[in-house]
């Protein structure tokens, strides 16, 4: 009779913790959707749910233009948005899954510097691994193609980057 009691005493903690262990969330990813008016994001462990959520936000907040899923990362890591300015238009670039804020900013700077037609890049948003969003107001970098400020109205003249001697 003691043996069942000993077995129960041994297995009861195992059975009691198994549902809790199974209920723990897995890694969280981040999905982005874009329309002409902006970029929206949602986090979830399931890419379909995260992208559907981002598309729903985009559709309800953008005022009607067509929304498109643009990026998915798992794990979400440090993520963000940057506006890239070209001579004729601008676009939003998303990055996600980086290991830290410095890595995210470094990757954005490298993208800006490595795109020959870019005139300027503005860091817009940083999302930390917990999903906290921070709007950035004062982080911009010149691109390799800089518009000449003395050019009169019309398309900006592209000035090539100086080569150090």
C-alpha positions as CSV (number, residue, x, y, z in Angstrom):
1,X,0.0,0.0,0.0
2,X,2.9,2.4,0.6
3,X,4.2,1.9,-3.0
4,X,1.2,3.7,-4.7
5,X,1.5,6.6,-2.2
6,X,5.2,6.9,-3.0
7,X,4.5,6.8,-6.7
8,X,1.7,9.4,-6.4
9,X,4.0,11.6,-4.3
10,X,6.7,11.3,-7.0
11,X,4.5,11.8,-10.1
12,X,2.0,14.4,-8.7
13,X,4.5,17.3,-9.0
14,X,5.4,16.2,-12.6
15,X,1.7,16.1,-13.6
16,X,1.0,19.3,-11.9
17,X,3.7,21.2,-13.8
18,X,3.3,19.7,-17.2
19,X,0.2,21.8,-18.2
20,X,2.0,25.0,-17.1
21,X,5.1,24.0,-19.0
22,X,3.1,23.3,-22.1
23,X,1.2,26.6,-21.8
24,X,4.4,28.7,-21.8
25,X,4.6,30.9,-24.9
26,X,7.2,30.2,-27.5
27,X,9.3,32.8,-29.3
28,X,7.4,35.8,-30.5
29,X,7.7,37.1,-34.0
30,X,6.8,40.4,-35.6
31,X,4.9,41.0,-38.9
32,X,4.7,44.2,-40.9
33,X,2.2,45.5,-43.4
34,X,2.4,48.6,-45.5
35,X,0.2,51.0,-47.5
36,X,1.1,54.3,-49.1
37,X,0.1,56.1,-45.8
38,X,2.4,54.1,-43.5
39,X,3.5,50.8,-41.9
40,X,1.8,48.8,-39.2
41,X,3.0,45.8,-37.2
42,X,1.8,43.1,-34.8
43,X,3.6,40.5,-32.7
44,X,2.6,36.8,-32.4
45,X,4.3,33.4,-32.4
46,X,2.3,32.5,-35.5
47,X,3.3,34.3,-38.7
48,X,-0.2,34.1,-40.2
49,X,-1.7,35.7,-37.1
50,X,0.9,38.5,-36.8
51,X,0.6,39.4,-40.5
52,X,-3.2,39.2,-40.5
53,X,-3.2,41.5,-37.5
54,X,-0.9,44.0,-39.2
55,X,-3.0,43.9,-42.4
56,X,-6.1,44.5,-40.3
57,X,-4.5,47.5,-38.6
58,X,-3.3,48.8,-42.0
59,X,-6.7,48.5,-43.6
60,X,-8.6,50.2,-40.7
61,X,-6.1,53.0,-40.1
62,X,-4.7,53.8,-43.6
63,X,-7.9,55.2,-45.1
64,X,-8.5,52.6,-47.7
65,X,-5.4,52.1,-49.9
66,X,-4.4,48.6,-50.6
67,X,-2.3,47.0,-47.8
68,X,0.5,44.5,-48.4
69,X,2.4,42.2,-45.9
70,X,6.0,43.2,-46.2
71,X,8.1,41.4,-43.6
72,X,8.1,38.7,-40.9
73,X,10.8,37.8,-38.3
74,X,11.0,35.2,-35.7
75,X,12.1,36.0,-33.1
76,X,11.1,39.6,-33.3
77,X,14.2,40.8,-31.5
78,X,14.9,44.5,-31.9
79,X,12.9,45.9,-34.9
80,X,12.3,49.2,-36.5
81,X,11.3,51.4,-39.4
82,X,13.3,53.9,-41.4
83,X,12.2,56.3,-44.1
84,X,14.5,56.3,-47.1
85,X,14.5,59.4,-49.3
86,X,15.4,59.1,-53.0
87,X,15.4,61.9,-55.6
88,X,11.9,61.1,-56.8
89,X,10.1,59.6,-53.9
90,X,10.5,58.1,-50.4
91,X,9.9,54.6,-49.0
92,X,9.8,52.9,-45.6
93,X,12.2,50.1,-44.9
94,X,11.6,47.7,-42.0
95,X,14.2,45.6,-40.2
96,X,13.6,43.0,-37.5
97,X,15.2,40.3,-35.5
98,X,18.4,42.1,-34.6
99,X,20.2,41.3,-31.3
100,X,20.2,44.8,-29.9
101,X,19.3,48.4,-30.4
102,X,22.9,49.2,-31.5
103,X,22.8,46.4,-34.1
104,X,19.4,47.6,-35.4
105,X,20.7,51.2,-35.8
106,X,24.0,50.0,-37.4
107,X,22.0,47.9,-39.9
108,X,19.9,50.9,-40.8
109,X,23.0,53.1,-41.3
110,X,24.6,50.4,-43.4
111,X,21.5,50.1,-45.6
112,X,21.4,53.9,-46.0
113,X,25.1,54.2,-46.9
114,X,25.0,51.2,-49.2
115,X,22.2,52.4,-51.5
116,X,23.7,54.7,-54.1
117,X,20.5,56.6,-55.0
118,X,19.6,57.5,-51.4
119,X,19.7,61.1,-50.4
120,X,18.8,60.8,-46.7
121,X,17.5,58.2,-44.2
122,X,15.3,59.0,-41.2
123,X,15.0,56.5,-38.4
124,X,11.3,56.6,-37.5
125,X,10.5,53.8,-35.0
126,X,12.2,51.3,-32.7
127,X,10.4,48.3,-31.2
128,X,12.2,46.5,-28.4
129,X,12.0,42.7,-27.9
130,X,9.0,43.2,-25.5
131,X,7.0,45.0,-28.1
132,X,7.5,48.5,-26.7
133,X,7.4,51.1,-29.5
134,X,9.5,54.3,-29.4
135,X,9.1,57.0,-32.0
136,X,12.4,58.6,-33.0
137,X,12.5,62.3,-33.9
138,X,16.2,63.2,-34.3
139,X,18.1,60.4,-36.1
140,X,18.9,61.1,-39.8
141,X,21.8,60.2,-41.9
142,X,22.9,61.5,-45.3
143,X,22.8,59.1,-48.1
144,X,25.5,58.6,-50.8
145,X,23.5,60.9,-53.2
146,X,23.0,64.3,-51.7
147,X,20.7,66.9,-53.3
148,X,22.5,70.2,-54.0
149,X,20.8,72.8,-51.8
150,X,21.5,75.5,-54.3
151,X,19.7,73.8,-57.2
152,X,16.6,75.9,-58.1
153,X,13.1,74.4,-58.3
154,X,12.9,71.1,-60.1
155,X,14.5,67.7,-59.5
156,X,17.5,67.9,-57.2
157,X,20.9,67.5,-58.7
158,X,22.7,64.5,-57.4
159,X,26.2,65.3,-56.0
160,X,28.4,62.2,-55.8
161,X,30.1,61.4,-52.5
162,X,33.7,62.8,-52.4
163,X,36.4,60.2,-52.6
164,X,39.1,60.6,-49.8
165,X,42.6,61.0,-51.1
